[in-house]
Amino acid sequence: MVVKGDGCMMSEEMAREKPIETILSGPASSIIGGTFLTDTPDAMVFDMGGTTTDIAVLKNGIPLIDQEGASVGGWLTRVQAAQIYTYGMGGDSYIQINREGQIQVGPQRVWPLSVVADQFPQLVDELNITFEKGYNLMFAQATDCFMFLKRPSHAEQITDQEERVIEALQGCPHSLYYLTQFLETDPNLLDLQHLVNMGVIARISVTPTDILHVNGAYNRWNREAAIKGVDILASRIGVGRDEFVELAAERIVNELCYTCLQSMVSYEGQKIWLKDDATVMYMINKALSPAEDQKFDCSYSLNMPIIGIGAPIAAWLPQVAEKLNTDLIIPEHAEVANAVGVAAGKIMETVKVLIKPGEKDGTYLMHAPWERKYFEDLQEAVAYALDDAKRHASRAAQKAGAKEFELVVNHEDVYARASMLDNGDVYIETRIEVTAAGRPEWEREEEKEKFFVDLAGC
């Protein structure tokens, strides 16, 4: 079985015919998994990974379907998919100090210092020798390091300086300071973003994952490298290590709160980007980071719980829920909710038919994906359309891999009032929607049981 963008399932055969329908299937699987693990019909599903945070709003246990289809790179695909709001915020988000001395988090993704230094501990030694605190870097942070990923293709043009950088990184990662000394160049004349964009090298720096290593919430990788990176950034804004960690953690939590508020605004159909409005952000920041001496308070609340999914959520979401005055549900096995969603997904195949008045008076035209057919009697057209829609929905469900399924029929006749003085209604159209819903057919029931047992043991 393969997951579709709306969280439903389809057979491998159908996936080969329509691979486009797998768009956004990963986030959709997490939504279904979170719903399955919590049995919460109305909630905000919050899936935080390394690169992005994906949010969906559930109503009656299902996410809203994007009527315009999934958007990829700004292009509408018209492929049915769950309405998922994605933000460049995750465990690997780039933590920077901007020109005003403020902490910024994301949306760029970098490799955490703690992760890479766990395999290449010499990075800690290189970070011990770095730029002067007052030295202004234009294209990077003082904590930045880089590692080699792949050779550029022949079609990709690189400079002689970039070629020397690639040669220097062939053996192991190095800090920006090391590279400037190796190349004997000013760091502000060494912009490596071009190589990063091509995927030739990767940037390594301080991330939320490193913050968790420094405050002791997470200790899987090299804590010494994380501490060194935090100390460098802290010194550049004139604060101590503990204060910087506190400031960075608050910035991370507030960014996650913004994603929740923005998602609710978008869910309500408003084309408003909160961060573009200084007045709105003034009020939001008063609620999220109230000053001790402020003369009036603001607060926001979500009228639904947050279901947390993903490895970093236990560290960040409790504070998010507290600031948004809502409940937080972190289900057992939240870190593998994506896999649970795949196993728990249903098959749902929907067929839509429209009947409208024909070109000649007294006739009706049925529009179906498979045919157009004229009728002289409306009831006959409706009966034919219902039977045909049920048959096609059943075939689609069977082709998708369902053995047993239920048919859900929605039938709506649309009329309009002819005039204020006329009591008669004018027939506009008939809308028929038939959905075949069922569970995928497992080859053997013991396979299904073993899958869930293995999943629980991961």
Legacy VTK file of the C-alpha trace (Angstrom):
# vtk DataFile Version 3.0
C-alpha trace
ASCII
DATASET POLYDATA
POINTS 458 float
0.000 0.000 0.000
1.072 3.585 -0.701
-0.124 6.731 1.086
-1.822 9.516 -0.847
-1.589 13.227 -0.130
-4.928 13.218 1.673
-3.746 10.518 4.109
-5.719 7.724 2.479
-4.239 4.565 1.012
-3.978 3.146 -2.473
-2.556 -0.008 -3.978
0.863 -0.162 -5.581
-0.875 -0.660 -8.934
-2.816 2.579 -8.561
0.293 4.419 -7.341
2.095 3.417 -10.542
-0.767 4.823 -12.588
-1.039 8.090 -10.632
2.226 8.736 -8.742
1.330 12.441 -8.553
-1.224 11.555 -5.856
1.594 10.822 -3.373
2.362 14.553 -3.045
2.616 15.525 0.674
2.001 11.916 1.705
4.630 12.121 4.457
2.961 14.890 6.502
-0.437 13.339 5.779
0.718 10.040 7.294
1.782 11.825 10.465
-1.642 13.438 10.764
-3.413 10.098 10.453
-0.963 8.541 12.929
-1.531 11.277 15.492
-5.284 10.866 15.160
-5.032 7.092 15.545
-2.770 7.241 18.612
-4.888 9.796 20.493
-8.453 9.170 19.305
-8.988 12.949 19.425
-11.437 14.123 16.737
-10.899 17.892 16.967
-7.305 19.014 17.438
-4.263 20.687 15.932
-1.722 18.050 14.852
1.766 19.489 15.260
4.525 17.485 13.551
8.002 18.834 14.280
10.957 17.284 12.499
14.498 18.314 11.749
13.791 20.632 8.823
10.160 21.713 9.051
7.101 21.881 11.249
3.914 20.604 9.601
0.540 21.539 11.075
-2.952 20.333 10.220
-6.277 21.070 11.885
-8.567 18.098 12.478
-12.343 18.285 12.479
-14.261 15.112 13.259
-11.030 13.170 13.007
-10.082 14.205 9.475
-8.004 17.093 8.105
-9.467 19.699 5.814
-8.824 18.873 2.161
-7.293 21.660 0.086
-9.906 22.308 -2.595
-7.371 23.921 -4.937
-5.007 20.994 -4.618
-1.525 20.701 -3.191
0.813 23.593 -3.943
4.389 22.685 -4.903
6.912 25.426 -5.547
4.083 27.910 -5.946
2.298 25.778 -8.573
-1.185 24.415 -7.918
-1.236 20.730 -8.840
-5.009 20.150 -8.512
-4.083 16.937 -6.702
-6.315 16.349 -3.691
-4.274 16.631 -0.524
-4.738 17.418 3.143
-4.491 21.104 3.990
-1.111 21.159 5.701
0.723 24.290 6.802
4.499 23.911 6.570
7.077 26.179 8.209
10.879 26.238 8.069
11.249 25.493 11.760
12.705 22.308 13.228
15.438 20.731 15.280
18.043 21.639 12.645
17.013 25.273 12.111
19.865 27.771 11.770
20.333 29.966 14.875
21.916 33.304 13.972
22.706 36.692 15.451
21.458 39.439 13.132
22.986 42.883 12.666
20.830 44.293 15.467
22.216 41.707 17.898
18.953 39.730 17.997
18.604 35.960 17.907
16.965 34.529 14.783
15.869 30.932 14.271
15.360 29.445 10.784
14.014 29.108 8.221
17.279 27.740 6.797
18.337 24.246 7.781
21.921 23.434 8.805
23.652 20.473 10.386
23.861 20.737 14.207
27.371 21.171 15.598
26.743 18.441 18.157
25.803 15.901 15.472
28.760 16.444 13.134
31.331 16.885 15.917
30.272 13.523 17.309
31.932 11.972 14.244
34.572 14.677 13.717
35.585 15.891 17.216
38.427 18.030 15.812
35.761 20.649 15.105
35.728 21.478 18.816
39.426 22.345 18.665
38.887 24.492 15.584
36.056 26.396 17.294
38.396 27.254 20.156
40.201 29.603 17.759
37.732 31.944 16.129
37.073 35.518 15.038
37.348 38.492 17.359
34.086 39.242 19.155
33.684 42.604 17.447
34.484 41.356 13.949
31.411 41.764 11.724
30.727 38.822 9.414
28.597 39.547 6.353
27.771 36.070 5.020
28.054 33.754 7.991
28.082 33.252 11.738
31.259 32.833 13.756
30.067 29.324 14.633
29.754 28.181 11.019
31.562 25.103 9.808
31.285 23.283 6.485
31.518 19.721 5.211
31.868 18.164 1.783
28.885 16.323 0.261
29.569 15.730 -3.447
31.516 16.940 -6.437
29.714 19.514 -8.617
28.557 18.353 -12.032
30.362 19.456 -15.175
27.468 21.793 -15.962
27.835 23.673 -12.671
30.272 26.575 -12.783
32.498 27.165 -9.755
35.301 29.615 -9.084
38.938 28.777 -8.335
38.357 29.786 -4.708
35.352 27.464 -4.460
37.445 24.638 -5.929
40.054 25.157 -3.213
37.308 25.067 -0.561
36.101 21.722 -1.925
39.655 20.368 -1.812
40.083 21.527 1.801
36.889 19.784 2.897
37.561 16.455 1.179
39.029 14.814 4.278
36.840 16.210 7.040
34.699 19.235 7.984
36.329 22.513 8.946
35.293 25.760 10.596
34.897 28.970 8.642
37.851 30.435 10.522
40.034 27.478 9.519
39.050 27.913 5.866
39.856 31.633 5.855
43.305 30.876 7.284
43.843 28.030 4.820
42.850 30.224 1.863
44.546 33.304 3.311
41.497 35.436 2.628
39.144 37.788 4.433
36.002 35.923 5.621
33.786 38.593 4.054
35.324 37.728 0.686
34.435 34.065 1.174
30.745 33.542 0.456
30.077 29.801 0.400
26.308 29.994 -0.102
26.658 29.150 -3.792
28.257 25.792 -2.966
25.639 25.185 -0.270
22.800 25.901 -2.710
24.248 23.425 -5.208
24.436 20.739 -2.519
28.219 20.469 -2.908
28.883 21.374 0.732
26.683 21.684 3.825
26.696 24.344 6.512
27.134 23.280 10.152
26.186 25.619 12.989
24.191 26.091 16.197
20.611 24.739 16.107
17.777 24.007 18.559
19.251 20.510 18.842
22.462 22.088 20.178
20.487 24.233 22.623
18.949 21.030 24.042
22.424 19.536 24.449
23.639 22.604 26.332
20.694 22.759 28.761
20.910 19.004 29.362
17.529 18.072 27.870
19.182 15.895 25.224
22.593 14.207 25.293
22.846 11.921 22.286
25.743 13.623 20.486
28.751 15.861 21.222
27.707 18.257 23.987
31.126 19.949 24.096
30.721 21.191 20.514
27.250 22.539 21.282
28.556 24.374 24.347
31.399 25.900 22.371
29.035 27.110 19.648
26.666 28.655 22.175
29.546 30.364 23.986
30.690 31.964 20.716
27.238 33.361 19.924
26.691 34.459 23.522
29.941 36.417 23.534
28.952 38.253 20.371
25.881 39.766 22.064
27.575 40.209 25.433
25.686 37.669 27.549
26.621 34.514 29.425
25.989 30.959 28.306
22.924 30.363 30.496
21.300 33.643 29.496
21.862 32.933 25.818
20.308 29.473 26.142
17.304 31.029 27.870
16.939 33.714 25.188
17.334 31.208 22.356
14.834 28.806 23.909
12.258 31.591 24.245
12.807 32.584 20.615
12.319 28.968 19.489
9.126 28.557 21.533
7.744 31.868 20.265
8.460 30.880 16.657
6.508 27.671 17.218
3.647 29.704 18.706
3.620 31.873 15.579
3.228 28.752 13.444
0.167 27.708 15.473
-1.487 31.119 15.256
-0.689 31.474 11.558
-2.133 28.025 10.870
-5.419 28.923 12.568
-5.647 32.183 10.608
-5.079 30.264 7.360
-7.527 27.551 8.417
-10.217 30.218 8.789
-9.617 31.213 5.170
-7.817 34.504 5.848
-5.057 35.485 3.409
-3.082 37.209 6.156
0.582 36.644 6.994
0.950 37.696 10.616
4.643 38.553 10.463
4.005 41.083 7.690
1.907 43.257 10.001
3.881 45.162 12.642
0.722 46.029 14.589
-0.366 42.402 14.808
3.120 41.281 15.841
3.226 43.964 18.533
0.127 42.469 20.135
1.282 38.878 19.679
4.673 39.575 21.230
2.983 41.228 24.213
1.157 37.950 24.784
4.085 35.604 24.167
6.866 37.601 25.885
5.270 40.026 28.327
7.585 42.628 29.837
7.687 42.973 33.608
6.570 46.611 33.493
4.009 46.484 30.675
0.778 48.302 31.480
-1.643 45.917 29.798
-1.597 42.220 29.052
-2.671 40.184 26.054
-3.354 36.478 25.768
-4.365 33.989 23.114
-5.947 30.590 23.419
-6.547 27.705 21.074
-9.988 26.200 21.500
-8.654 22.751 20.735
-5.756 20.639 22.061
-2.414 20.244 20.341
-1.332 16.722 19.386
2.460 16.653 19.366
4.348 14.392 16.951
8.078 14.086 16.283
11.296 13.626 18.209
11.831 17.235 19.534
8.267 17.928 20.708
8.669 16.918 24.351
11.308 19.621 24.751
9.416 22.502 23.144
5.658 21.941 22.982
4.816 22.080 26.721
5.849 25.751 26.741
3.990 26.375 23.468
0.774 24.922 24.901
1.205 26.975 28.063
1.617 30.239 26.125
-1.399 29.457 23.950
-3.529 28.386 26.926
-4.433 24.992 25.568
-3.912 21.323 26.342
-1.055 19.269 24.940
-1.372 15.610 24.021
1.860 13.718 23.350
0.849 10.145 22.556
2.965 7.131 23.326
5.158 6.330 20.311
4.767 9.920 19.032
8.184 9.657 17.382
6.888 6.953 15.002
3.414 8.405 14.406
4.262 8.688 10.722
4.676 4.913 10.437
1.550 4.332 12.523
-0.374 6.551 10.126
0.683 4.381 7.203
-0.525 1.223 8.945
-3.744 2.775 10.242
-4.733 4.582 7.062
-8.020 3.902 5.309
-8.908 3.626 1.664
-11.312 6.354 0.591
-12.256 6.761 -3.042
-14.689 9.547 -3.933
-16.679 9.963 -7.134
-18.481 13.221 -7.982
-21.277 13.644 -10.507
-23.065 16.857 -11.504
-26.485 17.168 -13.186
-27.469 20.496 -14.783
-30.251 21.699 -17.090
-29.571 20.740 -20.696
-29.320 23.072 -23.673
-32.909 22.247 -24.663
-35.771 23.002 -22.275
-36.916 20.006 -20.293
-33.636 18.114 -20.649
-30.922 17.377 -18.121
-27.227 16.739 -18.696
-25.238 14.465 -16.406
-21.540 15.328 -16.109
-19.433 12.426 -14.805
-15.670 11.803 -15.053
-16.404 8.916 -17.413
-19.279 10.245 -19.564
-21.816 12.970 -20.411
-25.399 11.812 -20.870
-28.721 13.586 -21.618
-32.019 12.741 -19.879
-35.566 14.028 -20.344
-36.551 13.293 -16.730
-34.656 14.607 -13.684
-35.511 11.651 -11.446
-34.292 9.267 -14.110
-31.029 11.232 -14.398
-30.522 11.186 -10.621
-31.239 7.458 -10.341
-28.845 6.685 -13.181
-26.122 8.944 -11.747
-26.420 7.431 -8.260
-26.151 3.862 -9.523
-23.256 4.684 -11.824
-21.391 6.670 -9.136
-21.758 3.802 -6.642
-20.446 1.353 -9.200
-17.425 3.468 -10.094
-16.621 4.248 -6.423
-16.778 0.517 -5.614
-14.451 -0.331 -8.478
-12.015 2.384 -7.433
-11.962 1.127 -3.819
-11.333 -2.442 -4.955
-8.560 -1.283 -7.262
-7.052 0.703 -4.393
-6.823 -2.474 -2.326
-9.977 -2.544 -0.201
-11.768 -5.832 0.277
-14.640 -4.605 2.426
-15.909 -1.050 2.319
-18.929 1.144 2.946
-20.542 3.543 0.516
-21.365 7.023 1.820
-23.733 8.962 -0.469
-24.287 12.720 -0.457
-27.090 13.979 -2.733
-28.003 17.669 -2.940
-30.525 19.404 -5.231
-29.774 23.125 -5.626
-32.584 25.606 -6.317
-32.667 29.388 -6.471
-35.555 31.816 -5.942
-36.549 33.311 -9.304
-37.650 36.683 -7.875
-38.955 38.291 -4.712
-42.502 38.211 -6.167
-42.373 34.646 -7.450
-42.775 31.825 -4.949
-41.463 29.223 -7.376
-37.872 28.015 -7.244
-35.626 27.559 -10.279
-33.660 24.341 -10.540
-29.900 24.988 -10.758
-28.145 21.628 -10.430
-27.869 18.313 -8.580
-24.634 17.363 -6.833
-23.922 13.710 -6.140
-20.896 12.497 -4.212
-20.260 8.827 -3.394
-17.349 7.784 -1.163
-16.225 4.186 -0.734
-14.379 3.862 2.594
-12.711 0.780 4.031
-9.559 -0.722 5.471
-6.772 -2.071 3.254
-6.718 -5.833 2.835
-3.771 -7.363 4.684
-2.551 -10.601 3.182
-2.531 -12.199 6.611
-3.926 -10.862 9.860
-0.805 -12.009 11.725
1.274 -9.679 9.521
-0.767 -6.721 10.722
-0.387 -7.744 14.379
3.361 -8.270 13.973
3.721 -4.854 12.323
2.208 -3.048 15.302
4.231 -5.147 17.785
7.473 -4.321 15.954
6.480 -0.656 15.722
5.857 -0.457 19.447
9.303 -1.890 20.094
11.148 0.649 17.929
LINES 1 459
458 0 1 2 3 4 5 6 7 8 9 10 11 12 13 14 15 16 17 18 19 20 21 22 23 24 25 26 27 28 29 30 31 32 33 34 35 36 37 38 39 40 41 42 43 44 45 46 47 48 49 50 51 52 53 54 55 56 57 58 59 60 61 62 63 64 65 66 67 68 69 70 71 72 73 74 75 76 77 78 79 80 81 82 83 84 85 86 87 88 89 90 91 92 93 94 95 96 97 98 99 100 101 102 103 104 105 106 107 108 109 110 111 112 113 114 115 116 117 118 119 120 121 122 123 124 125 126 127 128 129 130 131 132 133 134 135 136 137 138 139 140 141 142 143 144 145 146 147 148 149 150 151 152 153 154 155 156 157 158 159 160 161 162 163 164 165 166 167 168 169 170 171 172 173 174 175 176 177 178 179 180 181 182 183 184 185 186 187 188 189 190 191 192 193 194 195 196 197 198 199 200 201 202 203 204 205 206 207 208 209 210 211 212 213 214 215 216 217 218 219 220 221 222 223 224 225 226 227 228 229 230 231 232 233 234 235 236 237 238 239 240 241 242 243 244 245 246 247 248 249 250 251 252 253 254 255 256 257 258 259 260 261 262 263 264 265 266 267 268 269 270 271 272 273 274 275 276 277 278 279 280 281 282 283 284 285 286 287 288 289 290 291 292 293 294 295 296 297 298 299 300 301 302 303 304 305 306 307 308 309 310 311 312 313 314 315 316 317 318 319 320 321 322 323 324 325 326 327 328 329 330 331 332 333 334 335 336 337 338 339 340 341 342 343 344 345 346 347 348 349 350 351 352 353 354 355 356 357 358 359 360 361 362 363 364 365 366 367 368 369 370 371 372 373 374 375 376 377 378 379 380 381 382 383 384 385 386 387 388 389 390 391 392 393 394 395 396 397 398 399 400 401 402 403 404 405 406 407 408 409 410 411 412 413 414 415 416 417 418 419 420 421 422 423 424 425 426 427 428 429 430 431 432 433 434 435 436 437 438 439 440 441 442 443 444 445 446 447 448 449 450 451 452 453 454 455 456 457
